[in-house]
Structures are given as C-alpha cells and as structure tokens.
Amino acid sequence: MRIGMMVGEGSGAAPELKGLIERGRAAEEIGLDNARIANIHLDGMTAAAALGVNTKRIEIGTAVMPTFTRHPAAMVQQTLSTQLACEGRFTLGIGLAHKFMVENAWGLSYDKPARHMRSYLQIIAPVLRGEPVQHADEHYTVNLQPSPIGEKTSILVAALGPAMLRLAGELADGTITWATGLKTLDQHVLPGLEEGANRVGKSRPRVVAGFPVMLTNKPDEARALAAETFAVYAQIPSYRAMLDREGAKCVEDLALVGDETLIRTEMNSLESAGVTDLCYFPFELQPGDMKRTMDFLASLRS
C-alpha cells in the first residue's frame, strides 16, 4: 500500500502556501509516497504547481478539483501546466463537488451530475493521454488536439454513488474517497469501481482512501479532537450517506487512532479489501503528534 498525506486545507490547515510546501517537503523527506492538496480556498492545482517546484520525488495530487467551475479545455490546460511544474509527478483528482455548492454558491445546475461527469471524462481523459477529441452532447461541444507538451496525466475521480463509481472505473484510473469506512470500501466502493473497469477490460483501479490518523496513547482524546476538526463533513449529504452505510455517526468513528498495533492492523485490513493508497489526514493533540504519526506511517510503506 502506498501512503500519502493531505498537506493542504483538508484537516483544517490555514489556506496559505508556505505551510503547505513545508508539509509537502516533510512528507517527501520522511519517505511518504504522495502529497494531496484540497481545493477549498486555495486553488488546488496552483498549490500543486508550487509544491512541485519545491520537491523532487513525491507524487503530488489534487483531492479534488471541481469540474463545474472549469471548462474541460481549461482543466486540460492547467493540468498540463501543473504537470510540467511537477516534472511528471502530478495526478489529477477531480469531482463534482456538492449540490449545495454548485447551485447555491456557483449558481449552476446540478442536474444529471453523473452524465456531466461522463461527458467531462470523455473529453479530458483522451486529451491527457495525448489523443485528439471531438465531442458533442448536451454538456459540451469541443474539438481538441493533444498538447505538444507530451506529459500524460493519470485521473482519479471522487466517487461515492454507484453510477459515479462505475464511471471512475471505466473512464478514469480510480477513485479518491473520504468519510468512507472499511465495510463501505469493501462492499460498495470496490465492487462499483471494478464493475466499471471490467466493462472496458481495464486493470484493477487505484483506490485512494482518506482517513484521519494519529499515533497516540490517548485515543479517546484524539477522537474528541477529530470530532471537532472534521465535524463539517458529517453534515454534507454525500458523506453522510457513506457514514450511514458504514453505521458510523461521524468521521471520528472512522479515524485510525491508537498505538502501532491498532493502526497497523486497520491498515492491513484496508489493503486486504483493495485500498491501494492511504491518504493520511493529519491532526494532533500536542506538538509532535503529526511527526510521530508520519514517521510511523513511512515505516509501513510497502
């Protein structure tokens, strides 16, 4: 299992580049496989490009860029620019965002979201593989040529519902999940992804699963802090549905908190279910908790 870290705002970090770059460089230096960047206040791809020029080895990915706010041609252009900054280490994570954001904040229609995503992937995936695309439907009409830059980019789709999971398996390279526990990953996410991949004869998709993690001898206090840090996610309908499916009240119920044996056992269970990447969402009770957790996770890389 590859192990990475959310270095942006996903765990409540301030929306500023200096700290993001420091966390990304620390993840690289300690030996983690990838650094992921949320698109909340900071533009995720701009931040990824900044991290790319300040690192040498680590994979850098967005988690995730909303599709509704960028025309596919604009997404491709910025992806290619970010890939150059990352010297081939960038993975594009995209998603629909959420209905309340699309309709209330951006004033756009959230009608037929899975059909929107299918159209979007049918455009950007071939172009990012270096293939020309002619596409026309109710969402987009485009005629795009591949860039002479030549860098190919892997795409991961934030997918939780059945239709979106099948799309991620069929047209992308896998998925990124959050607020989704082991049972749901095993019984819902993986089967949906694999159904989509099997339709087109693709190999097993990549599954990047986000979890709060803390190596600690104070698990009750850690869960209480996780409840405060991640409280907002339990109120978002798509995440709420995954928590309900898992039988969890809130995100803190899914957190990997405890000693080395507990965290190692839970990660082994995730890997056995088919999770290919853990995305560690950092939080800490006291200074040093993040560093100790990072050190331990780096020692578990396989």
N, C-alpha and C positions, 0 to 999 in steps of 0.2 A: 504493500500500500504506500502510495506517495502521500507525503504530509506537508501541508502548507498552512498559511496563516492569513487571516484578514488583517491587512495593515492599514486600511482606511477607516471610514467612519462607522462601520457596521457594529462595533462594540461600544459605541458612544464616544469615540475619539473626536477631538476637535477637527473641524474642516480646514486643515492647513497642511501645506506641503512638507514643511521641514520635518515634522514628526512622522509623517507617512514615509518619507525617504529614510529616516533613521530606523524605523521599524522594518522596512523592506531590506535595508542593508544588514540589519541584525539577523533577520531570518536567513539571508544568504550566508552570512559569516558562520552561523551556527550549524548550517548544513541542511536547512529545510528545502523542500523541492520547489515550492512555488509561493508567490505572494499575490493576494487577491485584493481588489480595490472596489469598494462600493461606489455607486453613482447616486449620491444623496445631495449634498451641497456642492462639493467639488465635482467637476466633470471627470468621470472615471477614466476616460482614455487620455485626457490631458495629463492627469496624475500618473497614469501608467507610463506615458512617454517620459515624464520627468524621472520616474523611478528607473526606467530602462537605461537612461544615460548615466545613472549613478550606481549601476550594478553590472556584473559581468556574466553570471551563470544562471541565476534563478529564473524560472518561468514566471511571467507576470500576466495576470488575467483580470478582466473586469467581472464583477459579480453584483449587479449586471447592468448593461446599458439598455434603457427602454427603447423599444422600436418605434413607438408612436411619435416621438419627438424628432426623429431623423428619417429623412427620405433614404431609401436603400442606397442610392448613389452617394449621398453624403456619408452614410455609415461605412461604405466601402472605402471611400477616400480617406477618412480619418483612421480607419483600421490600418490601411497600408502605411500611412504616415507614422502611426504608433508602432507598427511592426519594425519600421526602419530604426526608430529610436531604441527599440528593444533588441535590435540585431537578431531578429528571428525567434525571439523568446516569448512573443505575445500570443495569448489565447483570448479570443473574443467571447465574452459571455453576454448574452442578450436575453431580454424577457419582455413580457407585455406590460410590466408594472402592475398596477391595480386599478380596478374600475373607478374608484373614488378619485384617484389621481388623474386618470385620463379624462374623465368627464368634468370633475369639479375644478381641478387645478388648471388643466390644459384646454378645456373647452372642446374636446374632441369626442368622437363617437367610439364607444367600446363595443359596438355591435359586431357579432361574429368574430370574436378575438382569435379563435384557432384558425379560421380562414385567412385572417390578416397575417398571422404568423406563417402559415404555409406559403402564401404569396411572397412574403418577405424573404424566407429562406430559399425559395426557388430562384430568387434574384441574387442574393448576396453570396450564397454558398458556391455556385459555379464561378462567379467572378473572382472570389477569393481563392479558388483553385486554379485560376489562370485561364478560364474558359469564357468565351463571349456569351451574352444572354440577350435574347429577345423575349419579352414577356408582356402580356396584356391581359388584364382582368379587371374586376370591379375596384380593386385597390390601387394598382399601379400599371402604368404602361411605360416600358423602358426599352432601350436598345443600347446595351453597354458592352464595351470592349475591355478585355483584361488590361491591367496596368503593365507598363514595361518594367516596373519595379521588380516584379517576379517573385516576391515572397508569398508563399502560401500560408493561410491562417486557419487554424482549427476553430470551430464554433461550438460552444456549449449553450444550451437553452435552459433557462429556468422554467421547469415544467412540473406541475403537480397534478393537474387533471388528466384523465385518460387520453383525450384527444391530443393534448399538448405533449404528453409522454411519447405517444406513437410518432408524432412529428419529430421530436428530438432524436428518436432512434432512427427514423427513416432519412431525414434530411440534414441532420447535424451530426456532431461527433459524440454527443452525450448530454448530460444534464448537470445542473447545479441545484442543490436543494438546501432548504433551511426550515427550521421548525418541523422537521420530519424525523421520526424515530426509527429504530431498528425494525420493528414489526412492519411499519408502513413502507420502508425501503424494500424489505424482503418480499412483501405480499402485494404491493401496489406499484411502486416506482420501477423496480427491476423488470417485472413482467410486462409493463406497458412499454418501456424502452425496447426490450428485446423483441416484442411483437412488431414494432416499427422497423427495427433493424432487420429482422427476418424477412420482411416484405421485399426488401431490396438486396438481400444476401450480404449484408454488412456484418463485420465482426462485432464482438461484444462492445457495447457503448461504454464510454467513460462516465463514471458517476462520482461527482464531487459533492460530498455531504458536509454541510456546515454544522458544527456543534460548539457551544461554549465548553471550554476545558480549563480545569485548574487542578494542578497537583497540590494537595493540601491535606493537613491533618485536622482541618476544621470544616468538614463537608456541609454541616448544617448552616454555618455562617456563609459559606460560599454559595449555597443555593439561595439563601436570603438575598445576597447581593445580586445574584443572577436574576432573581425575580424583579428587582428594581431596575437593573441595567437593561433587560430585554422585555420589559412589560408591554411595550407598544405592540410587539409582534403578535401577541395573543388576541389583539383587537382587530387585526386585518383578516378579512373573511377567508382568503385562500390559505393563509397559515392556520387560522382557526380550524378549518376543515381538516388539515393534516394532524393537528393536535387532537382533535376529536377522534379521528380514525385511530390514532395511537392509544387513546384513552388517557391522554395527558391533559392536565389543567392549563399549564403554561410552559414556556420554553425552559424554565429552570428544571422542570421534571425530566427533561431530556439531557441536561448538562452532564458531562463526564467530569465529576469532581470526586476526589478522594486520593488514595495512595497509589503507588506504582502498580500494584497488583490489580486493583479495580480498573484503572484506566487501560492497562494492557489487555485485560480480559474483554472489556467492552469494545475496544478497537479490533481485537481478533474476531469478535462476533460480527462487527460491521464488514470486515474484509471477507469473512466467510459468506456473508449474504450477497456480496458482489460489489461493494463500495470500492472504488479504485483509488480515491483520494479523500483524505480528511482535510477539511478546511477549519482550522483552529480559530475560534473567535476568542480573543484574549480578554480577560478581566482579572482584577486582583484585589484581594483583601488588604494586603500590605505590600510595600515596595519589595520587589524581588520575586513575588509570586509568578509574574509573567516570565521572567528569565529562567526560573527553575522549571516551569512548565515547558518552555521552549527547548531547554536542554534535554529534558526527558523525552519529549516527542522526537527530537532529532535522533536520539539513540534508538528509536523504534523503527526508523525508516527501513523499508525493505524493497 
